[in-house]
Amino acid sequence: MTAAVVIDHLQKRYGDTEAVKDISFTVERGEIFGLLGPNGAGKTTTIRCLCTLAKPDAGRIEVCGVSVIDQPRQARRRLGYVAQEVALDKVLTGRELLELQAALYHLPRSTAQERIAQLIELLALTPYADQKTGTYSGGLRRRLDLAAGLLHRPELLVLDEPTVGLDIESRLIVWEFLRQLRDAGTTVLMTSHYLEEIDALADRLAIIDGGKVLAEGTASELKDRVGGDRVTLRIREFATDAEAAQAQGTLQDLAFVESVIINTAQGNSLNLVVQRNCNPLTQIEKTLSEIGLPTFSLAQSRPSLDDVYLAATGRTLMDAELAAASSRDLKKEKKQAMKAS
Amino acid sequence: MSQSISPSPFNLAPTAADAPEPSAIAEFSQETLALTKRLFIQLQRRPSTLMAGVIQPLMWLVLFGALFYNAPQNLFGDDVNYGQFLAPGVIVFTAFSGALNAGLPVMFDREFGFLNRLLVAPLSSRYSIVAASTIYIISLAFLQTAVIVGASAVLGAGMPSLLGLGAIALIVFLIVLGVTALSLGLAFALPGHIELIAVIFVTNLPLLFASTALAPLSFMAPWLKWIAALNPLTYAIEPIRYLYFNSDWSLGSVVMAAPWGEMNFAVMLAVLLGFDAIALLLIQPLLRRRFA
């Protein structure tokens, strides 16, 4: 069986902006695949090219073996698309919107009615289905949009930032629903700039930044690849610079310690990378007490996706977000996307 | 949000590609009907555009009629008052204005992202978007035309025969189709609604004044006469005017004395048909612009 998505050396520029420089990845059938990256990394542009909304400048894109560029209609029949900004006609009711959507995918009337009724129930939309969508909350809009994307039972569901702006409960509902979908055989490709979302949901993921793929694999593969466990140490709730430096100097000499960084933003706590499976905590505490320093808190964990991200990009996702937020002109980007697509 | 998703018999398994593909015509009519239905639901729930669309031509009729109330008798033809002369112009101009605005809802759909819903769907042809808008605009135009014909009759312009009314409907359809297509093409091509409104603004009234809607060709400066004789609106106005003035008419009747010679009913209709064909062909690359 062909892969659900093959993207091969995709390139796309809008005006002077090179939105996608060189992106390649493969999504296997029946998995949830996450595209992780800060805002402005090229995720949405990649999705727009995949969903036939933008024409790539170069590269190959296939959906279930069908070339998106050569046979866009065939590709469209195979994919469902849930956009980042839910666009509903506020004058229509939820049910009317689904009826319109069903007709655009050429479902026979009886099939359409049946599936609309089921999806309304499944996504807990029953009390709202016959109200105008203009009255919907963010969570409702998102669920209606999900229902719309699923009416034709696509082989591939593409979601761009599916839980941005949702409350925690709505987010958990969407997560659970996507897992059910995956278990029933639908391939899910989603973008997110939430680490925990990708960590919780995605079977495999690709980290994207600056229009390029920096890493691809399962979350645990990627975590293994960045090496040892993480240890967070606090000498006191707020340690002095001298104490932190003293501890750093001593701990660095331990055989199982790979690196020690002082995190000044967190009250001079120390972040250590240690060898896997070496049970380091007792040893660290002992070493500290030998040089007369207390231990306020000490915790060991596997590397997180943020560590993976940090290793791949040289900055944390949050730093990247902040940098992107200050340098981006969203209005200009939207204008360019409308013009040049 | 307090409910959670309950287990359900809904089959979540994908089936999209296995579905048998219905014929292209069935698909086209299904998507066109659905898109048309949306426009009519919007109209039903926001009827103000309909009200304005009916009131405006009536104001044209009353105001322009009063403007030339004391014009010399027979200035516009034997036994013709200005009201009679004006009615066909208002019919065509009203239909034309409606069609010219057809692109605006599509432009707003584009700006709000709703159009993506249509573009991501496997539409058999994006001409279904054009077809739906045309059906919607033509329905409005027929309603407006009926009101104008009725009001003109009350104001003393008389009423064409039943066959004549059928011919008016055909002519209105032809002008609406071409202009709607061009307007939708602009909605796909221009950067945003500001630009589209600007184009509508500079097109609308000049095309009215450069046509025979308000005055006959014989009144005009020679250069304007040429422009008016090339203006598609004139090709809709003059045949309708002929229907208003002459109870006996045929496809061979001469309806316009253009600067280069006389043109009969059949030729005028053929020009309108040609205008539609060119408009529809012209927008094809724009509809395809993102993808086929």
Contacts between the chains, C-beta under 8 A, distances in Angstrom:
chain1	res1	chain2	res2	distance
A	51	B	120	5.3
A	52	B	119	7.2
A	52	B	120	6.6
A	52	B	290	7.1
A	52	B	291	4.7
A	53	B	116	5.9
A	53	B	119	6.0
A	53	B	120	6.5
A	53	B	290	6.2
A	53	B	291	7.8
A	54	B	290	6.8
A	55	B	290	6.5
A	55	B	291	6.5
A	64	B	17	6.9
A	72	B	291	4.4
A	72	B	292	5.8
A	73	B	122	4.9
A	73	B	123	7.9
A	73	B	124	8.0
A	73	B	292	7.5
A	74	B	122	7.7
A	76	B	120	6.1
A	76	B	121	6.3
A	76	B	122	4.0
A	77	B	16	5.5
A	77	B	17	6.2
A	77	B	19	8.0
A	77	B	122	4.5
A	78	B	16	5.7
A	78	B	17	5.4
A	79	B	120	7.7
A	81	B	116	7.6
A	81	B	120	4.6
A	83	B	113	6.1
A	83	B	116	6.0
A	85	B	113	5.5
A	87	B	109	8.0
A	87	B	112	5.1
A	87	B	113	3.5
A	87	B	114	4.3
A	87	B	116	6.7
A	87	B	117	6.6
A	88	B	114	7.5
A	89	B	38	6.8
A	89	B	42	7.5
A	89	B	114	6.1
A	91	B	41	6.7
A	91	B	42	5.1
A	91	B	45	5.1
A	91	B	46	6.6
A	92	B	38	6.7
A	92	B	41	6.2
A	92	B	42	8.0
A	96	B	38	7.7
A	96	B	41	6.4
A	99	B	34	7.2
A	100	B	34	5.1
A	100	B	35	7.4
A	100	B	37	7.4
A	100	B	38	5.6
A	101	B	117	7.0
A	101	B	121	7.5
A	103	B	30	5.3
A	103	B	31	5.9
A	103	B	33	7.0
A	103	B	34	3.2
A	104	B	31	5.5
A	104	B	34	6.5
A	104	B	35	8.0
A	104	B	117	7.3
A	104	B	118	6.5
A	104	B	121	3.8
A	104	B	122	8.0
A	104	B	123	6.5
A	105	B	16	7.8
A	105	B	121	5.9
A	105	B	122	6.6
A	106	B	22	6.0
A	106	B	26	7.8
A	106	B	27	5.0
A	106	B	30	5.7
A	106	B	31	7.2
A	106	B	122	7.5
A	106	B	124	7.8
A	115	B	10	7.7
A	118	B	8	6.4
A	118	B	9	7.3
A	118	B	10	4.0
A	119	B	10	6.7
A	121	B	6	7.4
A	121	B	8	5.8
A	121	B	10	7.5
A	122	B	5	6.1
A	122	B	6	7.6
A	122	B	8	4.6
A	122	B	10	5.0
A	123	B	5	6.4
A	124	B	1	7.6
A	124	B	3	4.3
A	124	B	4	6.9
A	124	B	5	5.7
A	124	B	6	7.4
A	137	B	1	7.5
A	139	B	1	5.0
A	140	B	1	7.5
A	148	B	117	7.5
A	150	B	12	7.7
A	152	B	16	4.9
A	152	B	19	7.8
A	153	B	11	7.7
A	153	B	12	7.6
A	153	B	13	7.0
A	153	B	14	5.0
A	153	B	15	4.5
A	153	B	16	5.4
A	154	B	14	5.9
A	154	B	16	4.8
A	155	B	14	4.3
A	155	B	16	6.0
A	155	B	17	6.2
A	156	B	14	7.9
A	167	B	1	7.3
A	169	B	1	5.7
A	170	B	1	5.4
A	173	B	1	7.2
A	173	B	4	6.3
A	173	B	5	5.9
A	176	B	4	8.0
A	176	B	5	6.5
A	177	B	5	5.9
A	180	B	5	7.9
A	180	B	12	6.2
A	181	B	12	5.4
A	184	B	11	7.4
A	184	B	12	3.6
A	184	B	13	4.9
A	184	B	14	8.0
A	185	B	12	7.6
A	185	B	13	4.8
A	185	B	14	5.9
A	186	B	12	6.4
A	186	B	13	7.3
A	186	B	14	5.0
A	187	B	14	8.0
A	335	B	191	6.6
A	335	B	192	7.6
A	338	B	110	7.0
A	338	B	111	7.6
A	338	B	191	6.3
A	338	B	192	7.0
A	339	B	191	5.4
A	341	B	289	7.8
A	341	B	290	5.5
